[in-house]
Structure formats: C-alpha cells, structure tokens
Amino acid sequence: MMPLVLVGFAIMMVFFVPTVFQFLWNITVPEVFGLRTIRYWQAFRLLLMASMIFGAGNFLHFNFNR
C-alpha cells in the first residue's frame, strides 16, 4: 500500500511542480525582464534542465572522500 501511495504522490508532483513554476514565471518574468510567457511543457523542461545542472532532486549522494 505504501509504495503505491508514494508512486501516486510522485506522479502528482510531476504535474503540480511545473504548473506552479509556470504560474510564477508568467506573473513575474514578463513584467520584470520583458520576456515571453511559457507553456506547461516549457516549464517542465526548464525544471528538468535546472535539476540536471544544479543537482536538485538528486537522491543518490556519493561520498568519494573516504
């Protein structure tokens, strides 16, 4: 039961987080920097690139300094 709840939560976050990011981008960035608004899949790709560049959401941490 618990893994099913976690999978459901993960799927929900995949759709919720980019929607929040898109909303915040669209109410802030066009007014402040003069850039265009973005769509859902553009927000999803931006978050994916940011997680690859900055390591957000990295659940595997390796310590090679032993």
N, C-alpha and C positions, 0 to 999 in steps of 0.2 A: 504494500500500500504506500509506504513512504517513498520509494523510488518513483512511483507513478506521480505522486504529488510534486516531487522535485522536477520531473520532466515537464509536467504541466506548467509549473512556475517558470522554468527556463524558456519554454515556448512563449509564454505570456510576455516575458521580459524582452524577447527578440522583437516583438511588435510594439511594446509600450515605450521602451527607451528611445528608439529612433523617432517616434511620434512626439515625445516631449522635446527631444533635440530639435526637430523640425519646427515645432511651435516657437521655441525660444529663439532659434535662428531668425525665423521670419518676423518676429516682433522686434528684434534688436538690430541685427546686422544691416538690413537695407536702410534703416534710418540713420545709423551711426556711420557706416562706411560707404553707403551708396551702392552696395552690391545687390544682386537679384535675390528673390526668394527661392527656396529649394523645395523639391518634392520629397515624398517619403523615401524612395529608393536612393536618392542622392544623400539624404541624411544617414541612411543605413550604411552606405559606402564610406561616407566621411567618418562615421564612428568606427567602422571596421579598419580603415587606414590608421586612425588615431590609436586604436588598440595595438596594431602591429608596430607602429613607430614608438609609442611610449610604454608599451607593455601592460596596459590596463587590462584586467581580466585574466592575467597570466596566473593560472593555478599551480603550475609546476615551477618551483623555485629550486634551482640547483646551486649549491654552495661548493665551489671548487677550491676554496681557500683552506682546506683542511691540511 
